[in-house]
Amino acid sequence: MRPTPPVIGFAAPSGTGKTTLMAQVIAQLRREGFRIGAIKHGHHPADPDTPGKDTHRFRQAGAKTVLFACPERWFLIQELDPGAEPDLDQQLTLFAHHDLVLVEGYKDDDHPKIAIYREGVTDPDTIKRLTNIIAIATDMPELAIGIEPPPPLLDLNDPQAVSKFICHFTGLIKKIG
C-alpha cells in the first residue's frame, strides 16, 4: 500500500479566512498539476445527504456505510457510534493516491500546521498553544507573537506564496518554479 501523502493543516479560529486561503491554495496547487485532497473537521453535526434520496434512505434503514458512485464522483458516508470522533489518521488512508492533503481543523493533532493570524480576530495566545506550527499566514507582516523559534511569516493575501512554501516544506517542489 502506498504511504499517505504529506499533510498540512490550516489552524485558526472561525472568521480568520482559513477556508478562503485553503481554497485558494488548493486551486493554485491544482494549476501546478498536483492531486490535492482536503479534509474539513467540523465541531457540530452535519449531514451532506438529502432526505428522500436513496443514500439517505439506506442510512435511515440502518446502513453504517453508504457509498454513492456515478460517472463524475463518488462519496462515502460512514455512520459513527455516538461519541466516536473521526480519527484523522484513519481518514488519511483514503488519500493514498494524492500528492498532498490539506486539513482544516484537527488543530490539536500533531501534523504540521500553518496558523492563520488576522488582527482583531485571532487571539495570539491561541496560536501559542498550537503544536507543530511551521508558518504563520497573516495580514500583518510586522507581527511578533513570541513563538520561539519564530516560524516563517506568510502573506495571508498571497496564496501563491503560501502554496510555494507548502511545496518546499513537503518536498513537492518538482513542478513549482
Backbone as JSON Lines, residues from 0, in Angstrom:
{"i":0,"aa":"M","n":[0.84,-1.18,0.0],"ca":[0.0,0.0,0.0],"c":[0.89,1.25,0.0]}
{"i":1,"aa":"R","n":[0.52,2.21,-0.79],"ca":[1.26,3.46,-0.88],"c":[1.09,4.25,0.43]}
{"i":2,"aa":"P","n":[2.16,4.84,0.94],"ca":[2.03,5.61,2.18],"c":[1.16,6.84,1.97]}
{"i":3,"aa":"T","n":[0.61,7.34,3.07],"ca":[-0.22,8.53,2.96],"c":[0.64,9.72,2.54]}
{"i":4,"aa":"P","n":[0.06,10.66,1.82],"ca":[0.81,11.82,1.36],"c":[1.09,12.78,2.51]}
{"i":5,"aa":"P","n":[1.94,13.79,2.25],"ca":[2.17,14.81,3.28],"c":[0.86,15.5,3.65]}
{"i":6,"aa":"V","n":[0.8,15.94,4.89],"ca":[-0.39,16.61,5.42],"c":[0.03,17.97,5.96]}
{"i":7,"aa":"I","n":[-0.71,18.99,5.58],"ca":[-0.52,20.34,6.12],"c":[-1.87,20.83,6.59]}
{"i":8,"aa":"G","n":[-1.92,21.31,7.82],"ca":[-3.16,21.83,8.37],"c":[-3.2,23.35,8.33]}
{"i":9,"aa":"F","n":[-4.4,23.88,8.35],"ca":[-4.65,25.31,8.5],"c":[-5.43,25.45,9.79]}
{"i":10,"aa":"A","n":[-4.86,26.21,10.74],"ca":[-5.46,26.28,12.07],"c":[-5.67,27.73,12.48]}
{"i":11,"aa":"A","n":[-6.86,28.02,12.95],"ca":[-7.21,29.35,13.43],"c":[-8.67,29.33,13.85]}
{"i":12,"aa":"P","n":[-9.08,30.33,14.61],"ca":[-10.49,30.43,14.96],"c":[-11.35,30.76,13.73]}
{"i":13,"aa":"S","n":[-12.64,30.56,13.86],"ca":[-13.59,30.9,12.81],"c":[-13.51,32.4,12.49]}
{"i":14,"aa":"G","n":[-13.61,32.72,11.21],"ca":[-13.63,34.12,10.8],"c":[-12.29,34.7,10.43]}
{"i":15,"aa":"T","n":[-11.23,33.87,10.45],"ca":[-9.9,34.39,10.14],"c":[-9.55,34.3,8.66]}
{"i":16,"aa":"G","n":[-10.31,33.53,7.9],"ca":[-10.02,33.39,6.48],"c":[-9.33,32.1,6.11]}
{"i":17,"aa":"K","n":[-9.31,31.11,7.02],"ca":[-8.59,29.87,6.71],"c":[-9.26,29.09,5.58]}
{"i":18,"aa":"T","n":[-10.59,29.07,5.52],"ca":[-11.26,28.37,4.43],"c":[-10.97,29.05,3.1]}
{"i":19,"aa":"T","n":[-11.02,30.36,3.08],"ca":[-10.73,31.1,1.85],"c":[-9.3,30.83,1.39]}
{"i":20,"aa":"L","n":[-8.34,30.93,2.31],"ca":[-6.94,30.69,1.96],"c":[-6.75,29.26,1.49]}
{"i":21,"aa":"M","n":[-7.33,28.3,2.19],"ca":[-7.16,26.91,1.82],"c":[-7.73,26.65,0.43]}
{"i":22,"aa":"A","n":[-8.89,27.2,0.11],"ca":[-9.48,27.02,-1.23],"c":[-8.59,27.64,-2.3]}
{"i":23,"aa":"Q","n":[-8.01,28.78,-2.02],"ca":[-7.11,29.43,-2.98],"c":[-5.84,28.61,-3.18]}
{"i":24,"aa":"V","n":[-5.32,28.05,-2.1],"ca":[-4.11,27.22,-2.18],"c":[-4.42,25.94,-2.97]}
{"i":25,"aa":"I","n":[-5.57,25.34,-2.71],"ca":[-5.96,24.14,-3.47],"c":[-5.99,24.47,-4.96]}
{"i":26,"aa":"A","n":[-6.64,25.57,-5.33],"ca":[-6.74,25.96,-6.73],"c":[-5.35,26.19,-7.34]}
{"i":27,"aa":"Q","n":[-4.47,26.85,-6.58],"ca":[-3.11,27.13,-7.08],"c":[-2.34,25.82,-7.29]}
{"i":28,"aa":"L","n":[-2.42,24.92,-6.33],"ca":[-1.69,23.66,-6.44],"c":[-2.26,22.77,-7.54]}
{"i":29,"aa":"R","n":[-3.56,22.83,-7.77],"ca":[-4.17,22.09,-8.89],"c":[-3.65,22.62,-10.21]}
{"i":30,"aa":"R","n":[-3.52,23.96,-10.32],"ca":[-2.98,24.54,-11.55],"c":[-1.55,24.07,-11.8]}
{"i":31,"aa":"E","n":[-0.84,23.76,-10.72],"ca":[0.54,23.27,-10.84],"c":[0.58,21.77,-11.14]}
{"i":32,"aa":"G","n":[-0.57,21.12,-11.16],"ca":[-0.63,19.71,-11.53],"c":[-0.67,18.73,-10.37]}
{"i":33,"aa":"F","n":[-0.8,19.21,-9.16],"ca":[-0.83,18.31,-8.01],"c":[-2.23,17.77,-7.76]}
{"i":34,"aa":"R","n":[-2.29,16.55,-7.25],"ca":[-3.54,15.93,-6.81],"c":[-3.7,16.26,-5.34]}
{"i":35,"aa":"I","n":[-4.67,17.1,-5.02],"ca":[-4.85,17.61,-3.67],"c":[-6.09,17.01,-3.04]}
{"i":36,"aa":"G","n":[-5.95,16.57,-1.81],"ca":[-7.09,16.14,-1.01],"c":[-7.34,17.16,0.07]}
{"i":37,"aa":"A","n":[-8.57,17.22,0.53],"ca":[-8.93,18.17,1.59],"c":[-9.81,17.48,2.62]}
{"i":38,"aa":"I","n":[-9.53,17.78,3.88],"ca":[-10.34,17.28,4.98],"c":[-10.79,18.49,5.79]}
{"i":39,"aa":"K","n":[-12.08,18.57,6.04],"ca":[-12.65,19.61,6.88],"c":[-13.19,18.95,8.13]}
{"i":40,"aa":"H","n":[-12.66,19.35,9.29],"ca":[-13.13,18.81,10.56],"c":[-14.14,19.8,11.15]}
{"i":41,"aa":"G","n":[-15.34,19.36,11.34],"ca":[-16.38,20.22,11.91],"c":[-16.56,19.93,13.38]}
{"i":42,"aa":"H","n":[-17.04,20.92,14.08],"ca":[-17.27,20.76,15.52],"c":[-18.74,20.45,15.83]}
{"i":43,"aa":"H","n":[-19.59,20.55,14.81],"ca":[-21.02,20.33,15.01],"c":[-21.49,19.28,14.01]}
{"i":44,"aa":"P","n":[-22.53,18.53,14.36],"ca":[-23.05,17.54,13.43],"c":[-23.46,18.19,12.11]}
{"i":45,"aa":"A","n":[-23.2,17.5,11.01],"ca":[-23.59,17.99,9.69],"c":[-24.03,16.8,8.86]}
{"i":46,"aa":"D","n":[-24.86,17.04,7.89],"ca":[-25.34,15.96,7.03],"c":[-25.35,16.43,5.59]}
{"i":47,"aa":"P","n":[-24.4,15.93,4.77],"ca":[-24.38,16.34,3.37],"c":[-25.39,15.57,2.52]}
{"i":48,"aa":"D","n":[-26.05,14.59,3.09],"ca":[-27.01,13.77,2.37],"c":[-28.38,14.46,2.36]}
{"i":49,"aa":"T","n":[-29.21,14.12,1.39],"ca":[-30.51,14.77,1.22],"c":[-31.64,13.81,1.58]}
{"i":50,"aa":"P","n":[-32.5,14.2,2.51],"ca":[-33.64,13.35,2.83],"c":[-34.46,13.02,1.56]}
{"i":51,"aa":"G","n":[-34.87,11.76,1.47],"ca":[-35.64,11.31,0.33],"c":[-34.8,10.64,-0.74]}
{"i":52,"aa":"K","n":[-33.5,10.94,-0.79],"ca":[-32.61,10.29,-1.76],"c":[-32.33,8.86,-1.29]}
{"i":53,"aa":"D","n":[-31.94,8.02,-2.25],"ca":[-31.7,6.61,-1.93],"c":[-30.66,6.43,-0.84]}
{"i":54,"aa":"T","n":[-29.55,7.18,-0.94],"ca":[-28.49,7.03,0.07],"c":[-29.01,7.39,1.46]}
{"i":55,"aa":"H","n":[-29.81,8.41,1.54],"ca":[-30.39,8.81,2.83],"c":[-31.32,7.71,3.34]}
{"i":56,"aa":"R","n":[-32.1,7.13,2.47],"ca":[-33.0,6.05,2.87],"c":[-32.21,4.85,3.38]}
{"i":57,"aa":"F","n":[-31.07,4.55,2.73],"ca":[-30.25,3.43,3.2],"c":[-29.73,3.7,4.6]}
{"i":58,"aa":"R","n":[-29.28,4.93,4.84],"ca":[-28.78,5.29,6.18],"c":[-29.9,5.22,7.2]}
{"i":59,"aa":"Q","n":[-31.06,5.73,6.85],"ca":[-32.2,5.7,7.77],"c":[-32.6,4.26,8.09]}
{"i":60,"aa":"A","n":[-32.38,3.37,7.14],"ca":[-32.71,1.96,7.36],"c":[-31.68,1.26,8.25]}
{"i":61,"aa":"G","n":[-30.52,1.9,8.45],"ca":[-29.54,1.33,9.37],"c":[-28.19,0.99,8.79]}
{"i":62,"aa":"A","n":[-27.94,1.3,7.51],"ca":[-26.62,1.03,6.94],"c":[-25.57,1.89,7.64]}
{"i":63,"aa":"K","n":[-24.49,1.28,8.08],"ca":[-23.41,2.03,8.74],"c":[-22.52,2.73,7.73]}
{"i":64,"aa":"T","n":[-22.38,2.15,6.51],"ca":[-21.56,2.74,5.46],"c":[-22.37,2.74,4.17]}
{"i":65,"aa":"V","n":[-22.4,3.91,3.52],"ca":[-23.08,4.04,2.23],"c":[-22.11,4.7,1.27]}
{"i":66,"aa":"L","n":[-21.92,4.09,0.12],"ca":[-21.07,4.67,-0.91],"c":[-21.95,4.95,-2.13]}
{"i":67,"aa":"F","n":[-21.9,6.17,-2.62],"ca":[-22.61,6.56,-3.83],"c":[-21.58,6.77,-4.93]}
{"i":68,"aa":"A","n":[-21.81,6.18,-6.09],"ca":[-20.87,6.33,-7.2],"c":[-21.64,6.69,-8.46]}
{"i":69,"aa":"C","n":[-21.07,7.62,-9.23],"ca":[-21.61,8.0,-10.53],"c":[-20.42,8.32,-11.44]}
{"i":70,"aa":"P","n":[-20.65,8.6,-12.69],"ca":[-19.51,8.85,-13.59],"c":[-18.61,10.02,-13.19]}
{"i":71,"aa":"E","n":[-19.12,11.02,-12.49],"ca":[-18.33,12.2,-12.15],"c":[-17.61,12.12,-10.8]}
{"i":72,"aa":"R","n":[-18.16,11.35,-9.85],"ca":[-17.59,11.33,-8.49],"c":[-18.17,10.18,-7.7]}
{"i":73,"aa":"W","n":[-17.61,9.97,-6.55],"ca":[-18.21,9.07,-5.58],"c":[-18.08,9.71,-4.21]}
{"i":74,"aa":"F","n":[-18.98,9.36,-3.32],"ca":[-18.84,9.83,-1.94],"c":[-19.23,8.72,-0.99]}
{"i":75,"aa":"L","n":[-18.59,8.76,0.15],"ca":[-18.74,7.74,1.17],"c":[-19.31,8.38,2.43]}
{"i":76,"aa":"I","n":[-20.33,7.77,2.96],"ca":[-20.9,8.22,4.23],"c":[-20.71,7.1,5.23]}
{"i":77,"aa":"Q","n":[-20.03,7.42,6.3],"ca":[-19.76,6.45,7.36],"c":[-20.44,6.92,8.63]}
{"i":78,"aa":"E","n":[-21.41,6.17,9.11],"ca":[-22.08,6.5,10.37],"c":[-21.19,6.06,11.52]}
{"i":79,"aa":"L","n":[-21.0,6.93,12.47],"ca":[-20.17,6.62,13.64],"c":[-21.05,6.33,14.84]}
{"i":80,"aa":"D","n":[-20.49,5.56,15.76],"ca":[-21.2,5.31,17.0],"c":[-21.26,6.61,17.79]}
{"i":81,"aa":"P","n":[-22.27,6.78,18.64],"ca":[-22.39,8.01,19.43],"c":[-21.1,8.29,20.21]}
{"i":82,"aa":"G","n":[-20.61,9.52,20.09],"ca":[-19.41,9.95,20.8],"c":[-18.11,9.55,20.13]}
{"i":83,"aa":"A","n":[-18.17,8.88,19.0],"ca":[-16.95,8.44,18.3],"c":[-16.48,9.56,17.38]}
{"i":84,"aa":"E","n":[-15.45,10.26,17.77],"ca":[-14.88,11.35,16.96],"c":[-14.08,10.76,15.81]}
{"i":85,"aa":"P","n":[-14.24,11.28,14.59],"ca":[-13.44,10.77,13.46],"c":[-11.95,10.96,13.72]}
{"i":86,"aa":"D","n":[-11.17,9.95,13.41],"ca":[-9.73,9.98,13.63],"c":[-9.03,10.39,12.34]}
{"i":87,"aa":"L","n":[-8.18,11.42,12.41],"ca":[-7.51,11.93,11.22],"c":[-6.65,10.86,10.56]}
{"i":88,"aa":"D","n":[-5.9,10.1,11.31],"ca":[-5.03,9.08,10.72],"c":[-5.83,8.05,9.92]}
{"i":89,"aa":"Q","n":[-6.99,7.65,10.42],"ca":[-7.83,6.71,9.68],"c":[-8.33,7.34,8.39]}
{"i":90,"aa":"Q","n":[-8.71,8.6,8.44],"ca":[-9.21,9.27,7.24],"c":[-8.13,9.41,6.18]}
{"i":91,"aa":"L","n":[-6.9,9.63,6.62],"ca":[-5.81,9.84,5.67],"c":[-5.55,8.63,4.79]}
{"i":92,"aa":"T","n":[-5.94,7.44,5.24],"ca":[-5.75,6.25,4.41],"c":[-6.56,6.33,3.11]}
{"i":93,"aa":"L","n":[-7.59,7.16,3.08],"ca":[-8.39,7.33,1.87],"c":[-7.69,8.19,0.82]}
{"i":94,"aa":"F","n":[-6.57,8.82,1.17],"ca":[-5.92,9.79,0.3],"c":[-4.57,9.29,-0.25]}
{"i":95,"aa":"A","n":[-4.37,7.98,-0.29],"ca":[-3.09,7.44,-0.71],"c":[-2.71,7.82,-2.14]}
{"i":96,"aa":"H","n":[-3.68,8.1,-2.99],"ca":[-3.38,8.43,-4.39],"c":[-3.25,9.94,-4.62]}
{"i":97,"aa":"H","n":[-3.12,10.72,-3.56],"ca":[-2.96,12.16,-3.66],"c":[-1.5,12.55,-3.43]}
{"i":98,"aa":"D","n":[-1.13,13.75,-3.88],"ca":[0.22,14.28,-3.63],"c":[0.3,14.99,-2.3]}
{"i":99,"aa":"L","n":[-0.82,15.53,-1.83],"ca":[-0.85,16.36,-0.62],"c":[-2.27,16.38,-0.08]}
{"i":100,"aa":"V","n":[-2.4,16.4,1.24],"ca":[-3.7,16.56,1.87],"c":[-3.64,17.82,2.75]}
{"i":101,"aa":"L","n":[-4.6,18.71,2.52],"ca":[-4.74,19.91,3.34],"c":[-5.89,19.7,4.3]}
{"i":102,"aa":"V","n":[-5.68,20.08,5.54],"ca":[-6.65,19.82,6.6],"c":[-7.05,21.14,7.25]}
{"i":103,"aa":"E","n":[-8.35,21.36,7.33],"ca":[-8.86,22.49,8.1],"c":[-9.46,21.91,9.37]}
{"i":104,"aa":"G","n":[-8.93,22.33,10.49],"ca":[-9.37,21.78,11.76],"c":[-8.33,20.8,12.29]}
{"i":105,"aa":"Y","n":[-8.76,19.92,13.17],"ca":[-7.86,18.99,13.85],"c":[-6.64,19.75,14.41]}
{"i":106,"aa":"K","n":[-6.91,20.92,14.97],"ca":[-5.82,21.79,15.42],"c":[-5.02,21.19,16.58]}
{"i":107,"aa":"D","n":[-5.58,20.24,17.29],"ca":[-4.86,19.63,18.41],"c":[-4.04,18.41,18.0]}
{"i":108,"aa":"D","n":[-4.18,17.96,16.75],"ca":[-3.37,16.85,16.26],"c":[-1.95,17.34,15.99]}
{"i":109,"aa":"D","n":[-1.03,16.4,15.74],"ca":[0.38,16.76,15.66],"c":[0.9,16.97,14.24]}
{"i":110,"aa":"H","n":[0.05,17.02,13.24],"ca":[0.53,17.26,11.88],"c":[1.02,18.71,11.74]}
{"i":111,"aa":"P","n":[1.88,18.98,10.76],"ca":[2.37,20.35,10.55],"c":[1.2,21.28,10.21]}
{"i":112,"aa":"K","n":[1.25,22.5,10.76],"ca":[0.15,23.44,10.57],"c":[0.65,24.83,10.2]}
{"i":113,"aa":"I","n":[-0.15,25.49,9.39],"ca":[0.01,26.92,9.15],"c":[-1.07,27.6,9.98]}
{"i":114,"aa":"A","n":[-0.64,28.41,10.92],"ca":[-1.59,29.15,11.75],"c":[-1.99,30.42,10.99]}
{"i":115,"aa":"I","n":[-3.25,30.78,11.11],"ca":[-3.76,31.99,10.46],"c":[-3.94,33.04,11.54]}
{"i":116,"aa":"Y","n":[-3.33,34.19,11.32],"ca":[-3.46,35.29,12.28],"c":[-4.01,36.51,11.55]}
{"i":117,"aa":"R","n":[-5.16,36.97,12.01],"ca":[-5.76,38.2,11.48],"c":[-6.05,39.11,12.67]}
{"i":118,"aa":"E","n":[-5.53,40.31,12.6],"ca":[-5.69,41.26,13.7],"c":[-7.17,41.45,14.04]}
{"i":119,"aa":"G","n":[-7.46,41.42,15.31],"ca":[-8.81,41.61,15.79],"c":[-9.66,40.36,15.77]}
{"i":120,"aa":"V","n":[-9.17,39.28,15.17],"ca":[-9.92,38.02,15.11],"c":[-9.19,36.92,15.87]}
{"i":121,"aa":"T","n":[-7.88,36.83,15.66],"ca":[-7.09,35.76,16.26],"c":[-6.49,36.23,17.58]}
{"i":122,"aa":"D","n":[-6.64,35.41,18.59],"ca":[-6.01,35.65,19.87],"c":[-4.59,35.08,19.81]}
{"i":123,"aa":"P","n":[-3.56,35.91,19.99],"ca":[-2.19,35.39,19.9],"c":[-1.92,34.2,20.84]}
{"i":124,"aa":"D","n":[-2.59,34.17,21.99],"ca":[-2.39,33.04,22.91],"c":[-2.89,31.73,22.31]}
{"i":125,"aa":"T","n":[-3.92,31.8,21.46],"ca":[-4.42,30.6,20.8],"c":[-3.34,30.0,19.92]}
{"i":126,"aa":"I","n":[-2.65,30.83,19.16],"ca":[-1.59,30.34,18.28],"c":[-0.44,29.76,19.11]}
{"i":127,"aa":"K","n":[-0.13,30.37,20.22],"ca":[0.96,29.88,21.07],"c":[0.67,28.47,21.59]}
{"i":128,"aa":"R","n":[-0.62,28.12,21.75],"ca":[-0.99,26.8,22.28],"c":[-0.97,25.72,21.21]}
{"i":129,"aa":"L","n":[-0.95,26.09,19.93],"ca":[-0.97,25.1,18.87],"c":[0.38,24.38,18.79]}
{"i":130,"aa":"T","n":[0.34,23.13,18.38],"ca":[1.57,22.35,18.22],"c":[1.97,22.28,16.76]}
{"i":131,"aa":"N","n":[3.25,22.14,16.52],"ca":[3.81,21.9,15.2],"c":[3.46,22.98,14.18]}
{"i":132,"aa":"I","n":[3.57,24.23,14.58],"ca":[3.35,25.36,13.67],"c":[4.59,25.51,12.79]}
{"i":133,"aa":"I","n":[4.38,25.44,11.48],"ca":[5.51,25.57,10.53],"c":[5.58,26.96,9.92]}
{"i":134,"aa":"A","n":[4.47,27.72,10.02],"ca":[4.44,29.08,9.48],"c":[3.18,29.77,10.01]}
{"i":135,"aa":"I","n":[3.18,31.08,9.91],"ca":[2.0,31.87,10.25],"c":[1.64,32.69,9.02]}
{"i":136,"aa":"A","n":[0.41,32.52,8.55],"ca":[-0.1,33.35,7.46],"c":[-0.87,34.5,8.1]}
{"i":137,"aa":"T","n":[-0.48,35.72,7.77],"ca":[-1.05,36.87,8.44],"c":[-1.19,38.04,7.48]}
{"i":138,"aa":"D","n":[-2.07,38.96,7.84],"ca":[-2.2,40.21,7.09],"c":[-1.42,41.32,7.78]}
{"i":139,"aa":"M","n":[-0.58,40.94,8.74],"ca":[0.24,41.9,9.49],"c":[1.7,41.46,9.45]}
{"i":140,"aa":"P","n":[2.46,41.9,8.46],"ca":[3.86,41.46,8.34],"c":[4.72,41.82,9.55]}
{"i":141,"aa":"E","n":[4.31,42.83,10.31],"ca":[5.11,43.24,11.47],"c":[4.79,42.41,12.71]}
{"i":142,"aa":"L","n":[3.97,41.4,12.54],"ca":[3.52,40.57,13.65],"c":[4.7,39.92,14.38]}
{"i":143,"aa":"A","n":[4.67,39.99,15.7],"ca":[5.64,39.28,16.53],"c":[4.86,38.64,17.66]}
{"i":144,"aa":"I","n":[4.57,37.38,17.54],"ca":[3.7,36.7,18.5],"c":[4.46,36.19,19.71]}
{"i":145,"aa":"G","n":[5.74,35.95,19.59],"ca":[6.5,35.44,20.71],"c":[6.65,33.94,20.7]}
{"i":146,"aa":"I","n":[6.43,33.31,19.55],"ca":[6.65,31.87,19.44],"c":[8.14,31.66,19.21]}
{"i":147,"aa":"E","n":[8.73,30.77,19.97],"ca":[10.17,30.5,19.84],"c":[10.39,29.06,19.41]}
{"i":148,"aa":"P","n":[11.17,28.85,18.39],"ca":[11.73,29.85,17.49],"c":[10.62,30.4,16.6]}
{"i":149,"aa":"P","n":[10.76,31.64,16.16],"ca":[9.69,32.24,15.35],"c":[9.56,31.53,14.0]}
{"i":150,"aa":"P","n":[8.33,31.12,13.65],"ca":[8.14,30.47,12.35],"c":[8.13,31.5,11.23]}
{"i":151,"aa":"P","n":[8.28,31.06,9.99],"ca":[8.19,31.99,8.87],"c":[6.82,32.68,8.83]}
{"i":152,"aa":"L","n":[6.82,33.93,8.42],"ca":[5.57,34.67,8.23],"c":[5.23,34.67,6.75]}
{"i":153,"aa":"L","n":[3.98,34.33,6.43],"ca":[3.5,34.3,5.06],"c":[2.39,35.33,4.91]}
{"i":154,"aa":"D","n":[2.25,35.88,3.71],"ca":[1.21,36.86,3.45],"c":[-0.12,36.12,3.28]}
{"i":155,"aa":"L","n":[-1.05,36.4,4.16],"ca":[-2.37,35.79,4.14],"c":[-3.08,36.04,2.81]}
{"i":156,"aa":"N","n":[-2.74,37.13,2.13],"ca":[-3.39,37.5,0.88],"c":[-2.6,37.08,-0.36]}
{"i":157,"aa":"D","n":[-1.63,36.18,-0.19],"ca":[-0.82,35.71,-1.31],"c":[-0.82,34.18,-1.34]}
{"i":158,"aa":"P","n":[-1.91,33.58,-1.87],"ca":[-1.99,32.12,-1.88],"c":[-0.88,31.46,-2.7]}
{"i":159,"aa":"Q","n":[-0.36,32.16,-3.69],"ca":[0.74,31.59,-4.48],"c":[1.98,31.41,-3.61]}
{"i":160,"aa":"A","n":[2.28,32.4,-2.78],"ca":[3.44,32.28,-1.88],"c":[3.21,31.2,-0.83]}
{"i":161,"aa":"V","n":[1.99,31.09,-0.32],"ca":[1.67,30.04,0.65],"c":[1.82,28.68,-0.01]}
{"i":162,"aa":"S","n":[1.35,28.55,-1.25],"ca":[1.47,27.29,-1.99],"c":[2.93,26.91,-2.2]}
{"i":163,"aa":"K","n":[3.72,27.89,-2.56],"ca":[5.15,27.64,-2.79],"c":[5.83,27.2,-1.49]}
{"i":164,"aa":"F","n":[5.49,27.85,-0.38],"ca":[6.03,27.45,0.92],"c":[5.68,25.99,1.22]}
{"i":165,"aa":"I","n":[4.4,25.63,1.0],"ca":[3.96,24.26,1.27],"c":[4.75,23.27,0.41]}
{"i":166,"aa":"C","n":[4.95,23.61,-0.86],"ca":[5.68,22.71,-1.76],"c":[7.13,22.53,-1.31]}
{"i":167,"aa":"H","n":[7.76,23.6,-0.88],"ca":[9.14,23.48,-0.39],"c":[9.18,22.69,0.92]}
{"i":168,"aa":"F","n":[8.25,22.96,1.82],"ca":[8.22,22.28,3.11],"c":[8.01,20.77,2.94]}
{"i":169,"aa":"T","n":[7.11,20.39,2.03],"ca":[6.76,18.98,1.86],"c":[7.66,18.25,0.86]}
{"i":170,"aa":"G","n":[8.48,18.99,0.13],"ca":[9.33,18.39,-0.88],"c":[8.62,18.19,-2.21]}
{"i":171,"aa":"L","n":[7.48,18.83,-2.4],"ca":[6.74,18.7,-3.65],"c":[7.13,19.79,-4.65]}
{"i":172,"aa":"I","n":[8.4,20.2,-4.63],"ca":[8.84,21.33,-5.45],"c":[9.13,20.95,-6.89]}
{"i":173,"aa":"K","n":[8.92,19.7,-7.25],"ca":[9.29,19.24,-8.59],"c":[8.59,19.99,-9.72]}
{"i":174,"aa":"K","n":[7.38,20.52,-9.48],"ca":[6.64,21.2,-10.54],"c":[6.52,22.7,-10.3]}
{"i":175,"aa":"I","n":[6.99,23.18,-9.18],"ca":[6.86,24.6,-8.86],"c":[8.14,25.32,-9.26]}
{"i":176,"aa":"G","n":[8.0,26.43,-9.95],"ca":[9.18,27.19,-10.37],"c":[9.66,28.17,-9.36]}
